[in-house]
Amino acid sequence: MKQFEVASIPGDGIGIEVVPQAQRVLKAVADVHGGLAFQFHSFPWSCQYYIEHGVMMPENGLEQLKSFDAIFLGAVGDPNLVPDHISLWGLLIQIRREFEQVINMRPAKRLDGIQSPLQNPKDFDLVVIRENSEGEYSTVGGRIHSKEDEVAIQNAVFTRRGTERVMRYAFEVAAKRKCFVTSATKSNGIVHSMPFWDQVFKEVSEGYPAIKTESQHIDALAAFFVTKPASFDVIVASNLFGDILTDIGAAIMGSIGIAPAANINVNGKYPSMFEPVHGSAPDIVGKGLANPIGQIWTAKMMLDHFGEEELGSFLLDAIERVTRKGIVTADLGGAHSTDEVTTAIIDELYNAPSV
């Protein structure tokens, strides 16, 4: 019997609602499989925790987390309680950076039964591999002077090590899919970092002769996500460009509430962290309106990370059978509650042929 020890951080807002639902699903998956189990250890770190303790997590919080097989996160942030720059940097981003979660992976695909806002989305199925540790989101820079003389400097940092690493990861993912990698660039306007990015992409691609490649400027690429998303397979992007593209990916699926994500540690020193793309949505807390699919699809990505890819596909198939029946929450035009959607997915797991 395999047992996976998972640190569960529901966090804020609807995270408190959807994380337990996804854990119900994972326990059902384990029950159907019969050869594995999940042990969840819950941590109350959140904006409410900050109000009570003055920090988003205790001083030894990372030490508490580092021995787990994975971290399962709900949502972080409640600007009515704590400014976003405090809540995010005090918990989410601190975990990403300190645990060297240098790769962010976010898939987007058309799910049966969910109406895309696109007139003709076709059957798009893509994944964005985003550099998660440097790039445009570096902390290098600062502000000097004041009033009309004030200057703000934000430095984008691109290292060869980090750039090669995310690109190689993208090629390895593409080798298991449709063998096609698109690089997001802007070398016609950003004169140092993006030509460097293009150079490294060309060099890395030479090691993968069986994989087709292309480079697209980020503005055109964003438009193509809307006009022809089915033409893409794997997209590799810098921190900022990947962030933008994955929000578009969530939008063309029909709702940000169904979009999953994974923050991957590739050196094995620390656990990876799995979280949906959506935020804490404080306006719908307690109403049973939260869409659990983003968190449940995120659980599928955690199964893949554990090497249980067949089981992950089994779970995603169950999700799609539920959406095909129209059992969805209000953000997707349905009338079903968080609990009802989750229960329907669990029923599909038990009623499907064994994995």
N, C-alpha and C positions, 0 to 999 in steps of 0.2 A: 504494500500500500504506500503510494507516494503521499506525502503530506506537505503542503505549502503553507508557510507562515507568512501572513500578510498583515502589514500595518494599515489600518483603516483610519483615514482622517476625513470625516464627513464635512468639516469646515463650516461654512456659512450658508444661510438661506436654504435654497432647495437641495443643496448638498446633503443636508441632514435628512432629507426625504428620499432622495434617489439612491444614495449609497446603500442603505439597508435593503432596498428593493433589489439592487444588483447582487448583493450578497445572497439573497434568497435564491436568485437565479443560479449563481455559482454553486451553491449547495445542491440544487437540483441537478445541475450538470454532473457534479461529483457522484451523486446518488445513481444517476443513470449509467455513468461509466463504471462505477463499482470498484475502481482500482486507484482512486485518489481522493484526497480530502483537503479542505481548506480550513485553516484555523485563523480567524480574524481577531486582531487585537486593536481595540478602538482607542483613539487619542482625541481629546476634546479641544484641540488647538484651533482657534478661530478668533474672530473679532470680539466675540463675547469673552473669550479667554483673555484677550488683551485688556478689555475694560476691567477685568477682575485682577489681573496680574501685571499689567504694564508691558507685557511682551506677547508676541504671537505664539511662541512656544518657549518652553523652559531652556535655560542655558545649556543643559545637557540633552536637548531634544534630538539633535543629530546622532548623538551617541546611542540614544534609545532606539533609533530607527535603523541603524546601519547593519544590524544582524538579520533583518528580515529578508525574505525572498523577494518581496516587492512592496511597494507603497500604493495604496488604492485611495485616491483623493477625490473629494466631491467638488467643492467650489470654495474659492477664497475671496472674501471681500464684502464689506457692507459700509459704503461711504457715509451712511447715517451715524455710524459708530466710530469708524476709524478711517482716516484718509487712505486712499488706495496705495499710495507709494509706501506707506508703513505696513499695511497688511500683506501686500504682495512680496515686498523685499524681506519682510520678517518671517515669511513662511515658504510660500511657493518658490520664489526665485532663489532663496537661500538653499533650499533642498536641491534644486536643479544645479546650482553652481557648486556647492560643497560636495555633492555626490557625483560630480563629473558626468551629469546626464547631458552629454554633448550632442545627442541626436534627438530631434523631435519628429515624430512620424504621425501624419494625419491623413487617413484615407477619405475619399468621397466617392460614392457610387449611387446610381439610381436604384432605389429600393422599390420593389413591386408594391403597388397600392398607395404610394406617396406621390402626390402631384408636385412635380417640379414647377417653379415659376417660369421656366423656359418653355417656349412653344413646342420645340422639338429637341428634347435633351438626348434622345437615343439612349443606348445603354452604356452611359459613361461609367468607368471604373478606374479611378486613378489614385495615386498616393503621393503626397508631398513629403519629401525628406528635407527637413529644415535644420540648418546649423543652429545649435541651441546654446552656445557658450560665449560668442564674441560678436564679430560683425558690427552692425549699426547699434546694437544694444550694449556696447561696452560701456564701462563707467569712466573711461578716460576723457577728461575735459574739465570744464569749469566755467565760472562766471567772474568777470572782473569789472571794475569801475561801477558807476551808478548813473542814474537818470539818462540823459541823452547820450552819454558816453559808455553806457553799459554794453558789454560784449559777452555773448554766450558761445562757447566752443564745445562741440561734441565730436569726438574722434571715433571714426569707425575703425576697428582693428581686425585685420584679416591675417592670420598666420598660415603658413604653408601646412603645418601639421593639422590644424583644425579644418582647413579647406580640403585637403586631400582626404581626411578621415570621413567627412560627410559625403564626399563624392564617391569614395569607394563603397561606403555603406549603400548609397543609392544604386550603384551598379550591381551589388550583390542582391539587393531586393529585386531589381529588374530581371536578373537572371532566373528568378523563380516565377516571374510573371510573363510579360509580353516582350521582354528584351528591348526596351526602348526607353532612353533617358533624355529628358529635356532639361537644359540648364537655364535658369532664370538669371539674366544679366542686365546691365545698363551701361555697357562700355562706351556707348556713344555720348554719354553725359557725365559719367563719374570716371574721372580720368586716371586714377591710380588703382583703387581697389578692384574695380570691375575688369579692366584688362588683365590684372593679376588672376582674378577668378577664372576668366576665359582661358588663360594660359595653363593653369593647373587642370582645368577640366579637359583640355585637349591632351595633356600629358597622361592623366589618369585613364582617359578613354582608350588610349593605345594599348593598355593592358587588358582590355575587354573587347577584342575584335569582333565577337559574335553579337555585340549589342549595338543597335542603331542609336545615333545621337543627333541632337540638334541644340542650338542656342537660340533663345528668344529674348528680346528686350522686355522688361517687366511690364511696361505699359501695354504693349501688344499682347503679351501673354495673359494679362488680366482680362483683356477683351476676348481672347480666344477661349478662356474658361467659360465665358458666357455664350459665345457663338458656336463653338465646336468642342465641348469638353470630351466627347467620345474619342477624340483624336490623340489623347494623352494616355500615358502609362505611368511612368515614374518621373516626377519633377524634383530636381535638386535645387535648393535655394538658400540664400543667406538668411540670417535671422529675421530681418525686417521684411524682405520679399516673401519669405515663407509664411510669415504671419499674415500678410495681406492675402496671399493666394488661398490660404486655408479658410479664411472667413468667407471668401467667394465660394469655395468648395462647399462649405456648410450651407450657404444661401441657395445654391442651385440644387442641393438635395431636397430642399423644401422647408428646412428649419434648422437653426443652430442647435436646437434641442436634441438632435439625433447624431451630432458629430462627435467622434471619439478622438483620443490622442494618446500618445505614449512618449515619455521622456526616457531615453535609453542610455544606460551606462554600458559602454562597450568593453571596458577593461576588466569587469568582474569584481572590482574592489568594493562597490556599493550597490544597493538595490536600485532598480529602475522604478519609475513612478508613472502611474496610469491615471488619467483624468479626462473627463469630457471637455469639449471646447467651450461649452456654454458657461456663463457666469452664475452668480448666486441668485439672481432674479428675485430680489426681496419683495417685489410687488405681487408675486403670486404664492408666496410662502403660506402654507397651511390651508390652501384651497383645493388640494388634490389635483392641480392642473399641471404640475411639473412632468415633463416628458422623461420617462426613465430610460429611453432607448439609447441616448448618448452614453449614459453610465454603463448600461448593459453591453453595448458594442465595445466600450472601453475594456470591459471584462473579457470580451473575446480577444482583444489585443494582448491582454495579460496572459491568457491561455496560450496564444501563439508564442509569446516570449518564453514561456515555460517549456516549449517544445511540443505542446499539445495542439498542433495546427489542425489536425483532423477534428478534434473536439471543438476548436474555435469555429471551424466552418459549420459544424453541427449546430452550434449556438446561433450563428448568423442566419442560417437557413430557417431556424425556428422564429427568429425575429421577423424575417421576411414573410413567412407564412401568416404571421399575425397582422402585419401591415397590409398584406394582400386581402385579408378579410375585412379591412377597414376598422380594425380595433386600434384606434390611435387617440391621442390627446388633442385638446383644443387648438394647439399651435399648428396642427396638421389638418385642421378642419373637422376633427372628430368630436365625440362627446363622452369619451371614456376617461376614467380617472387614472392617476399614477398607478394605483394598486391594481386596477382592472387590466391595464396593459401588461403589467408584470405577471399577473396570474395567468393571463392568456399565453404568454411566452413559456411559462413553466409548464402549463398543460400541453403545449406543443412538444416540449422536450420529452415529457413522459409518454406521449402518444406516438412519437416518431419511431421509425425503425432504429434499433440500437446502433450506436456509433461504432 
